[in-house]
Amino acid sequence: MKTIKDWQINICLATYNGQKYLRQQLDSIIQQGYTDWICLIKDDGSTDDTVAIIKEYVNRDSRFIFINSNDDRKLGSHRSFYELVNYKKADFYVFSDQDDVWKENRLERYLEEAEKFNQELPLLIYSNWTSVDEKLTVLKEHNSATVIQEQIAFNQINGMVIMMNHELAKLWEYRQIGAHDSYVGTLAYAVGNVAYISDSTVLWRRQVGAESLNNYGRQYGVATFWQMINTSFDRASLIFAQVSDKMSLERKLFFSRFIELKNANLIRRIYLLSKLKLRRKSLKETVAMTILLLTGYGKPKA
């Protein structure tokens, strides 16, 4: 049985025009107390100095590996992270954004949590995070704790705080739907263990003009709600078709009810929602979501 000292970690870093802050993130990875890692980097067609910075760090530290130095195709973040995870086998895979900063001993904290679980079963670990401005001044501490009743409808587990084991990674089949973190997070709830670390382990830089993850989905209208929830229905359907044979009876029933909700009549929707108990982070958002799902108000016609 492997122990922390034996575990290999692959850090998966996707980049695109990240020259401004990339060095800070790479330095924070180097400064981790746990050193048995490699950092796989995939660039998505940057037009600034990002590639030059990547090559600089590759030359400095052999643990950095630029996997597509001769390929500048633009694949998007979902496909890029999928290819990073599948590039080389490891015990654990950690997602990294190009403009974040990791707190010291982040990897050790995750591995300590991983020790509590049977690694023959799929596992995803995530943590709280801290939003900061461009100068790393703290803006807000974020409580990321979630449950399947939140995750299945609207993703709550952000990619920059995800670590998954190899058993979960093996089940990830790329589908061109939604984001990588929402797919992996929902897949983990379908078939595996999901562990939450209450400490903040990442500084997430909120840049001027960038979207606040805290407000994502709140500032949009009904049309965007239906676009997002329909993506969630489709994602759940794909995952169910792929791994239903690996689900517990409880999870299988939960997923099948959620999938049925998409096209159910009013009476059936009332029943399904009473069983699913879907929720959002606030009571106001939960009530709004429930009303829209019950009434179908603004739902696009098939």
ROVEXMAR-665149 format. One line per field, with one value per residue (C-alpha): residue in three letters; x, y, z. Coordinates in steps of 0.1 Angstrom, whole numbers, plus 5000, padded with zeros to 4 digits. Layout:
% ROVEXMAR-665149
residuo = Ala ...
px = X ...
py = Y ...
pz = Z ...
//
This chain:
% ROVEXMAR-665149
residuo = Met Lys Thr Ile Lys Asp Trp Gln Ile Asn Ile Cys Leu Ala Thr Tyr Asn Gly Gln Lys Tyr Leu Arg Gln Gln Leu Asp Ser Ile Ile Gln Gln Gly Tyr Thr Asp Trp Ile Cys Leu Ile Lys Asp Asp Gly Ser Thr Asp Asp Thr Val Ala Ile Ile Lys Glu Tyr Val Asn Arg Asp Ser Arg Phe Ile Phe Ile Asn Ser Asn Asp Asp Arg Lys Leu Gly Ser His Arg Ser Phe Tyr Glu Leu Val Asn Tyr Lys Lys Ala Asp Phe Tyr Val Phe Ser Asp Gln Asp Asp Val Trp Lys Glu Asn Arg Leu Glu Arg Tyr Leu Glu Glu Ala Glu Lys Phe Asn Gln Glu Leu Pro Leu Leu Ile Tyr Ser Asn Trp Thr Ser Val Asp Glu Lys Leu Thr Val Leu Lys Glu His Asn Ser Ala Thr Val Ile Gln Glu Gln Ile Ala Phe Asn Gln Ile Asn Gly Met Val Ile Met Met Asn His Glu Leu Ala Lys Leu Trp Glu Tyr Arg Gln Ile Gly Ala His Asp Ser Tyr Val Gly Thr Leu Ala Tyr Ala Val Gly Asn Val Ala Tyr Ile Ser Asp Ser Thr Val Leu Trp Arg Arg Gln Val Gly Ala Glu Ser Leu Asn Asn Tyr Gly Arg Gln Tyr Gly Val Ala Thr Phe Trp Gln Met Ile Asn Thr Ser Phe Asp Arg Ala Ser Leu Ile Phe Ala Gln Val Ser Asp Lys Met Ser Leu Glu Arg Lys Leu Phe Phe Ser Arg Phe Ile Glu Leu Lys Asn Ala Asn Leu Ile Arg Arg Ile Tyr Leu Leu Ser Lys Leu Lys Leu Arg Arg Lys Ser Leu Lys Glu Thr Val Ala Met Thr Ile Leu Leu Leu Thr Gly Tyr Gly Lys Pro Lys Ala
px = 5000 5014 5020 5022 5059 5053 5025 5031 5012 5007 4999 4978 4983 4965 4977 4965 4980 4990 5023 5014 5010 5023 5056 5040 5019 5049 5069 5042 5042 5080 5077 5054 5066 5057 5082 5073 5053 5056 5038 5024 5017 4995 4993 4962 4977 4990 5001 5020 5052 5035 5053 5087 5080 5070 5102 5122 5108 5112 5149 5152 5134 5129 5097 5080 5070 5056 5035 5027 5056 5052 5014 4996 4960 4933 4913 4896 4901 4879 4898 4931 4927 4914 4946 4968 4953 4956 4992 5009 4997 4999 4983 4967 4960 4957 4942 4960 4950 4977 4970 4964 4989 4990 4994 5023 5019 4987 4998 5006 4972 4954 4975 4968 4931 4936 4952 4917 4903 4906 4925 4909 4877 4873 4881 4879 4892 4885 4890 4880 4897 4905 4897 4923 4930 4958 4982 4971 4952 4925 4890 4870 4873 4850 4833 4831 4814 4787 4765 4752 4719 4738 4765 4742 4723 4750 4786 4800 4835 4859 4887 4915 4908 4904 4926 4914 4929 4936 4905 4884 4905 4901 4864 4866 4855 4858 4825 4821 4797 4802 4835 4860 4854 4816 4820 4846 4828 4795 4812 4828 4795 4780 4805 4831 4840 4841 4862 4861 4890 4878 4911 4917 4945 4945 4945 4922 4931 4900 4913 4898 4872 4872 4841 4836 4829 4809 4784 4785 4749 4733 4736 4720 4684 4660 4675 4709 4694 4678 4710 4729 4704 4699 4737 4734 4707 4728 4759 4740 4726 4760 4775 4745 4749 4786 4788 4753 4766 4791 4766 4750 4713 4708 4729 4713 4679 4690 4705 4676 4651 4672 4674 4636 4630 4640 4608 4584 4549 4539 4526 4557 4579 4564 4571 4606 4616 4602 4625 4656 4656 4678 4692 4715 4738 4711 4674 4666 4684 4669 4633 4639 4654 4625 4599 4615 4618 4582 4566 4589 4588 4610 4620 4631 4607 4621
py = 5000 5034 5061 5099 5096 5072 5091 5108 5140 5154 5191 5200 5236 5250 5284 5311 5346 5344 5362 5388 5364 5330 5333 5338 5307 5286 5299 5290 5254 5252 5263 5235 5213 5181 5178 5145 5162 5170 5200 5193 5225 5228 5261 5270 5292 5321 5352 5369 5358 5329 5302 5318 5318 5282 5273 5293 5272 5240 5248 5257 5227 5193 5188 5212 5195 5215 5189 5208 5230 5223 5225 5258 5245 5261 5234 5253 5247 5216 5196 5210 5198 5164 5159 5170 5144 5117 5126 5107 5084 5095 5087 5121 5150 5186 5213 5247 5280 5302 5333 5318 5315 5283 5286 5268 5231 5229 5195 5181 5192 5174 5142 5141 5142 5115 5092 5088 5071 5038 5047 5018 5039 5072 5102 5140 5165 5202 5231 5266 5294 5331 5358 5385 5415 5419 5427 5397 5418 5396 5404 5375 5341 5316 5287 5261 5233 5217 5186 5167 5186 5218 5203 5184 5215 5242 5235 5245 5229 5252 5236 5255 5236 5201 5171 5137 5102 5079 5058 5089 5101 5067 5073 5108 5106 5138 5153 5187 5199 5225 5229 5204 5211 5207 5174 5159 5172 5156 5124 5122 5125 5098 5071 5081 5098 5136 5152 5188 5207 5238 5256 5280 5266 5288 5326 5332 5364 5384 5406 5439 5430 5393 5376 5370 5334 5344 5361 5337 5329 5355 5385 5368 5364 5335 5325 5319 5300 5275 5273 5264 5239 5222 5217 5202 5178 5168 5163 5142 5121 5115 5105 5082 5065 5060 5048 5039 5003 5017 5038 5029 5024 5057 5076 5059 5069 5105 5109 5092 5115 5146 5135 5129 5164 5179 5168 5158 5173 5196 5169 5148 5178 5185 5150 5149 5182 5171 5140 5157 5187 5207 5239 5269 5287 5311 5307 5334 5315 5282 5296 5312 5280 5259 5283 5282 5244 5240 5265 5262 5299 5311 5276 5273 5253 5220
pz = 5000 4990 5015 5010 5003 4974 4957 4924 4916 4882 4883 4852 4840 4810 4797 4774 4772 4809 4808 4835 4864 4852 4870 4903 4900 4888 4917 4942 4928 4932 4968 4978 5007 4988 4960 4942 4915 4878 4863 4828 4809 4778 4760 4740 4713 4733 4714 4742 4760 4778 4758 4764 4802 4801 4783 4808 4837 4818 4814 4851 4867 4850 4868 4844 4812 4782 4764 4732 4725 4688 4686 4689 4682 4703 4720 4749 4786 4789 4762 4774 4809 4797 4775 4804 4827 4801 4791 4819 4846 4883 4916 4917 4893 4905 4883 4882 4867 4852 4873 4908 4937 4957 4995 5010 5017 4996 4982 5016 5030 5001 5005 5042 5034 5007 5032 5049 5018 4999 4967 4949 4948 4928 4949 4944 4970 4970 4994 5002 4983 4987 4961 4958 4936 4911 4939 4960 4985 5001 4989 5003 5019 5000 5017 4990 5009 4988 4984 4954 4956 4946 4924 4900 4889 4890 4895 4929 4928 4910 4890 4907 4940 4926 4931 4919 4921 4892 4897 4890 4862 4844 4843 4827 4791 4772 4761 4745 4771 4799 4817 4829 4866 4865 4846 4870 4901 4890 4880 4914 4932 4909 4916 4942 4974 4976 5004 5015 5031 5050 5048 5019 4998 4967 4961 4931 4914 4904 4876 4864 4838 4848 4860 4897 4903 4933 4911 4882 4872 4895 4873 4842 4832 4827 4793 4808 4837 4812 4792 4823 4837 4803 4802 4836 4825 4795 4816 4841 4812 4798 4831 4839 4806 4811 4848 4860 4865 4890 4909 4942 4941 4960 4935 4905 4917 4923 4889 4871 4889 4880 4843 4842 4855 4822 4803 4831 4833 4862 4885 4880 4884 4918 4929 4915 4931 4965 4963 4948 4972 4948 4963 4956 4980 4992 5000 4974 4947 4957 4956 4922 4908 4921 4907 4873 4873 4884 4860 4831 4828 4799 4790 4753 4732 4720
//
